Amino acid sequence: MVGGPVRGMAATGAVLLALGLTSVGDGPTEAAAPAEDRPRQSPSVPNSASFLGLPSTVETQCTVSDILEPSCGVWWGASPDGDDVAALEAAVDRDMDIVYTWRGIDQADVPGDRERRMIAEGRFVHTNIEARRFTQGRSDIAYRDIIAGEFDSSLRSQARAIAELDVPYFVTFDHEADGKARYNNRGTPEEFVSSWRHIVDLYRSEGADNAIWVWNVTGWPGNLDRLPGLWPGNDYVDWISWEAYNMTGCEKMNDWNHVDSFEDALAPTYEWIQQEGPKHGIDPRKPVMIGEMGTTDIGASATTKWYTDVPDVLRRYERVRAVKLWDSEVGADCDFRILANEHARRGFAQAGKDPYVNLPERVRRLAEYAVTRD
């Protein structure tokens, strides 16, 4: 992979990159601006500067912060089917910026060989540390046992290994804590918060300041009232994350006979964070990551369009700075795999070529250079 992501953390915080980028947004704002309110650009004209490899006449300054928030577009990633990111990248003719991996809190070997290979090949890694025993049949772990320190040894090993990487590394603890499978099952919301803080404090004590903490929830509108009780606090969260799915026809989702667009799925939680979040101590200025997204088969043209609409939707929700595809099958009638659906593959591939989600290699090279300087 040519031109991988940032290789180290900026000691002084945000890295200011003066770049000439076309078709990308300005710095993030707290709320989305309607497209009709934005100034129209003049028709395109021949640009000899871009032909010569010089900055475009349409320019903006792009900042990449020490928590990897870009102001000039969106990181594009996936949780690839069968952990085969190479097959996904070949199918859509582009590299993934971020790859999502799944580990247990009892696993000391995090990051493992797979995560290290991803990093060596130039990708960011986002690992969900699940409250389950991955070394023993994947049984659930009670939050109270984490708080009591039962898993401190494996967590310290994880923290030291991540610190030694000397690259930014996205970490989530127990994603979808608001979901039916977890909420009040592994512990109370208060115990989830205490577990999250315990893990973050432990990582920091081991020098893993390069860990970027991503708080992930489902984003289902019916779960929004659960979010305040699950919020670990602004000092313990770097990014806010939720999911954006259309599950038409999924057997597990009773009566899902309608179609939700990507925007339909994204908007409720986005608006809640912006409007209600501050009332509960949630900073709405934090960057947003759509941790999982995808649609089931809704017909040839509609499936393709579901994905091709994504970049323009993202331009309207400017706190969103990363998006990851859920490239997997969760049931016979609930298949999100890109390689299993030519219309989904075509749509995701086309969307991934949009400049807003396909940041130029100049961003990566200049960021890599800049973060090596004090």
Residue, then its C-alpha position, 0 to 999 in steps of 0.5 A: m500500500v502506497g502512502g500509509p496513514v500517520r505514523g506517530m502522534a503530534a506532541t503539540g496537538a493539531v497538525l496544520l497542513a496547508l494543502g490544495l484540495t479540491s471538492v472537500g469541505d471546510g473545517p467541521t462545524e457543530a451542525a449540518a448546513p443545508a445544501e441549498d444554503r451553501p454558496r454555489q461554485s462557479p462552473s469548472v474551468p480548465n486548471s493548468a495548476s492541477f495539470l502541472g501537479l500544483p495546488s488547485t485554485v480551489e483551496t482549503q487548509c486541512t487540519v489533522s488533529d492528534i486524535l486523527e480528526p481530518s477537517c478536509g474530508v472523511w476516513w473510509g474503512a470497513s470491517p471486512d468479511g472473513d477478515d480479508v481486507a485485501a479481497l475487499e480492496a481489490a473489489v472496490d479498487r481502493d485502500m481502506d483507511i481504517v480496518y475494524t477488528w474484534r478482540g476480547i478483554d481477556q486477550a493479552d496479545v492485542p494488537g495481534d499479528r493481524e493488527r500489526r500487519m494492517i498497520a505495517e501496510g499503512r492502515f489505521v486500526h480500530t479494535n473493539i475490546e469486547a467484555r467477553r472471554f475470547t480465550q474461553g468460548r466467548s462467554d460474557i464478562a460482568y462489568r463488576d469483574i473488570i472494575a475489580g481488576e480481574f482483567d488488569s493483567s491482560l489490559r496492561s499487556q494490551a496497553r503496553a503493546i499499543a504504546e510500543l506501536d508509536v502510531p495512533y490506534f482507535v480503541t472501543f470498549d464493548h461497542e453497542a452498550d445500549g443494545k438489547a444484547r448488552y444493556n443491563n445484561r453485563g452490568t448496569p449503565e453505571e458499571f459500564v461507565s466505571s469499566w470504561r474509565h478503569i480501562v482508559d485510566l489503566y491504558r494511560s498509566e501504561g503510556a498508551d497515549n496513542a490510544i484514541w477512545v471511540w465510544n460506540v452505540t447502536g444509534w437506534p432512535g429507541n435507544l437514545d434515552r439510554l445514552p446519557g447513563l452510558w456516557p463516560g465523560n468528555d475526558y474519557v472519549d475522543w470520538i463518538s460513534w454509532e451505526a447506520y443500517n438499512m435492514t429491509g427484510c432481515e428476519k431478525m428485525n421484525d416488520w422491517n419492511h421499509v427502506d431507510s436511506f443512509e441519511d435516515a439511519l445517521a440523522p436521529t443520533y446526530e441531531w440528538i448529540q447536537q441538540e440534547g448532548p450538551k444537556h447531558g455533558i456530551d460535547p457535540r464538537k467531538p468528531v463522529m465515526i459511523g462505526e458500521m454501515g450498510t444495506t441489505d439488497i433492496g433491488a439493483s438500482a436502489t442498492t447501488k444508490w444507497y451507497t453512492d449517496v453516502p459522500d453527499v450525505l456526509r457533506r451535510y453532517e460535517r461532524v462525521r469524520a470517519v465511516k466504516l462498512w459492515d461487510s458481513e452476513v448476519g443471517a440468510d436474509c440479512d447479508f451486507r457483504i459487498l462481494a456477494n452483491e454486485h450492485a452493493r459492490r458497484g455502489f460502494a466502489q463508486a462512493g469510495k472514489d468521491p474526493y470527500v472520502n478519498l483523501p489525497e496521498r498528499v494529506r497522508r504524506l504531509a501528515e506523516y512528515a508533520v507528526t515527526r516534528d516537535 
